[in-house]
Amino acid sequence: MDILDHGLQAAALLAVSHPRDEELQPAGLVHGIGHCLVPADESGHGRHAAAAVEGLLGPRVARLVA
């Protein structure tokens, strides 16, 4: 499973389990992008992803991603 498939699966599961939370679903979709942004930093992937999405998706989504 690649990062895109994983993000789509996470977003779909969160849409079913938390349908009213409009910030949780995009967080599920993008939470794995840190692996692509800085591949050598496995332990920091959440931090890198959060920094990348905060300006676009807001601080709560960034916290969820981190």
N, C-alpha and C positions, 0 to 999 in steps of 0.2 A: 504494500500500500504506500503510495507516495503522499507528500505533504498536502496536495490539493484534495485527494480522496479522503484523507484523514480529517481535514478541516470541514469538508462537506458532510461527512458522517457525524462529526461532533455537532455541527450546527443543526442538522436534522434531528438528532436525538434531543438536543436542548429545546428545539421548537416544540417537540411533543411534550417534554416534561415540564417546560416553563413557557407556555405559549404567550403569556402577557409581558414577558421580560424582553423588550426590544433591544437591549444592550447585550444581553447574555448570548444571543444567537450569533451576532457578528464576532464576538469574542471567541466563540467556539470555532468559527470559520478561519480566523487569522492566527490563532494561538500558536501554530507551529512554524510561522514564517521566520522566527529567529534562527531556526536550524539552517535556513538558506542564507540569511543575512551574514552570519558569522559562523560558518560550519565548524571551525576549530574550537569553538567555545560552547561545548555541550551544556555545561552547568549554567551558563549565562543566557541561554536561548530565550527564556521568558523575558528577561530584562531587555534584550535587544528588540524583541518583537513589540514589547510595550512602548518602547521609545519610538519605534517606527510608526505606530498607529495612533498614538495619543492625539496628535494634531488633527487627524482626520476623523477619528471615531470618539474622541473625548476621554476624559480622565478615568471614568469608571470602566470603560472597555479596556483601557490600558492596564488598570489594576487587575482586572479579571485575567487578562492575558499573562501578566507577570506572574 
